[in-house]
């Protein structure tokens, strides 16, 4: 049986004065693709946002056996956890910067990648490494653009989403949260993003947690799917379970009813 990479116990998350998560318990296994599904407003997106420190949270989260500090956004990044937010324009992208700078920025800031020494002691950006990395992902993810120097604000929603995925891959995380990865993008781009996530998981054994409103999307990519209902885990099913079973959990009907 695969080891647990992250253990979530009694996680509560607040949005203002409203409690969105009401004591989530969830174990995520090393190397799996876990789906988080459920109806709108039930708290599924809050799981990643809470762990990544984007909103006030409390509870106990253990990552690789050690307590994960909550409410400190830089901490999970430093520990090898990365997040592709559902809010790509508000959180995920620097819209007035180039594709190549967007892709490289988190790895540059958190891990010191794409930097080289100047005069033996000053860190300066290695422009060639930044460009080469961007070209690799523009080709791999089929980012439709005029080149790596183009501003991200000028891209379509689907191509902006691909830039967010490229940023995540560049960070080489051990655990990757991806929220609503195909929201607002066309069918062809959806399939490419999902297949690339599956490929990355297989090649690197990276644990991926995908949050989506589309159960069929989760069933196409995940090993297991946890349904969030009224701020708690209603149940966890294999991706091969029937759509009826998922529907019951989303409606609050417990197993056996």
N, C-alpha and C positions, 0 to 999 in steps of 0.2 A: 504493500500500500504506500502511496506517495506521502512524503512528509508534509506537514502543515507549514506553509511559509508565513502566513499571517493569521492570527487568531483574534477575532473581534468579540468582546464580551460587553454586554450592557451598554452599547454605544447610543448616546443621545446626541441629537444635533438640534440647534436652535436657529431659526431664521427670525431675527428680531426677538419678540417675546413668544413666538409660536414654536412649539416643539415639533419638529418634522420627523425625527427618528425617536422611537420610544422604547429603547432597549434592544438594539439589534445584537443577536448572537450569530456569528458566522465564522466557519473555518474555511480557509482557501488553501488548496493543495499546490505544492510546487509543480510547475510545468503544465498546469491545466488551463483551459479557457473556461472561465466561469461567467455565466450570464446573470445579470440582474434585471428582472422584468417586473411588470405590474402596470396598473392603470395610472393615468396622469394624476399627480398630486398625492401619491401614496408614499413617497419618500425614497424611491430607488436612486434618483440622482444624488440625493443627500449623502449616501454612503461614501462615495469617492470624495465629494466636497468636504465632508467632515474629517476624513482621514488625512486629507491633504492640507487641512488647516485654513480653508477658505471661509468657513463660517464657524462660529463658536460651537464646540463639541465637548462632551465629557464621557468617560467610560474607560475601559481598559483595552488597549490594542497591543498585541505582541507581534513583533516582526522578527523572524529568525530567532525566536526565543527571548528577545529583549523587548522591554517596554518601549513603545513608540511615543514620543512626545507629541501631544495634540496641541492645536492652536498655534503652531509655529510653522508657517508654510515652507521655510527653507529646510527644516529638519528631515522630512521624508525624502526630499530631493537629494540631500547629502547621503542618505542611507540607500539610495538606489531604487527609489520609487518615483515614477513619473506619471503625469496625468494629462490626457488629451480631453480638454473641457468641452462640454456641449455649447459653451459660449465662446466660439472661436474668435469673434471680433472683440469681445470685451475682455477676455482672459488669455486666449491662445495666441494672438498674433500682434505683431508690431506693424500696423497697417501702412505706415509711411516708410518702412524700411524694405530693403530688397528681399527677394526670396532667399538668397544665400545667407544673408545676415539673420533672417528669421530662423532658418534651419539650424544655424550654428550657435545662436545666442545662448540657449540654456546650458549647453555643454561647455561653452566658453566661460560663463559666469560661475557655474557650479563645480565643474571638473577641471577647469583650466586648460581645456583643449583648444586647438587652433591658435595658440599663442607661441611666440618664439622670443628668444632673448635678443635684445639689441644693445650693443656696446657691453655685452656680457652681463647686464643686470636689469635692464628695462624690458618689461613684457610688452610686446607689440603683436598686433593681429597678423597671423600668417594668412595673407589674402589668397595665396594659391591653394592652401589646404581647404579654406572655406569654400572657394569656387569649385574645386574638385569634388568635395563632398556634396555640394548642391547639384552639380551635374549628374552625379551618380543617382541621386534620388529623383531628379526630374525625369531621367530616363526610366528608372525602375517603376515609379508610380505614375508615369505618363502625365506629368504635370504640364498642362497646356499653357505655354507662356511664350514670351519673346526672348527668354533667356534668364539666367540666374540673377541678372542685375535688375530685372523688372520689379516694381513695387508690388507688394502683396495686395494692396487695396485695389489694384487694377485687375485682379484675377476673379474668375467666377467662384461661387460658393463651393462648388465641388473641388476646384483646384486649391482653394484656400484650405479646405479640409485635408487635402493630401499634403500640404506643407506642414500642417500640424502633426500628421503622422510621421513625416520625415524628421521633424524635430525630436519626436519621441524615440525613433529608431537610432538617431544620432547619439542620444544619451545612453544607449545600450543599458536600459534598466533591467533589474531582476524582476520587478513587478510593475506592470503597466495597467493603469486604469484608463478606459476609453469610454466616454459618455456620448451616446447618440452619434455614433461615428458616421452615419449616412444621412443624417437629417438635412433636408433641403438640397440634396444632390441627385443627379440623374441616375437612371438604372445602371448604365454602364460603369459609371464611377463608383456606385455602391458596390458592385460585384468586385471591382478591382481592389477597393479598400479592404473588404472582408477577406478576400483571398490572400492579400498581402499580410494581414494580421495572422491568418492561419499559417502561412509560410514562415513568418518570423517566429511564431511559437514553436513550430516543428524544428526549425534549424537551430534555434538558440535555447530551447527549453525555457523560454521566458514565460512567466505566469502572466496571464492577461485576464482582466476583469472588464467585461463589456456590458454597459448599461444601454438598454434600448427599449423603446415602446413597442417595437415590432417583434412579436414572439417568433414568427417564422424566420426572421433574420437571426435571432439568437439560436434557434434550432439548427440553422445551417452552419454555425461556426463553433458552438460551445460543446463542452463535455457534460456539464451540469448547468442547470438554470435555477436560481433562487428567485422566488416570487415575493416581492415586498408589498404588503397590504397594511394600511393604517399604521405605517411606521415600524412594522415588525416583519420578520421573515415568516411568511405564511406556510412555506414548505419549499423543499428542494427536490427537483426531479431530474432524471437523465434527459438529455436533449431528445432522445428517442420516444419519450412519453407522448401520449396522445394529446392533441390540442384541447380535447375536452377536459383532461386532467388539469392542464394549465389554466383553462377557463374557470374551473371550480376554485382554484387557489386565488385567482385574481378577484373573484366574486366573494371571497371570504368563506367559501364552503370547505370545511375540513374533510380530510380523507375519511371515507366510510359513511359520509352523509349522502 
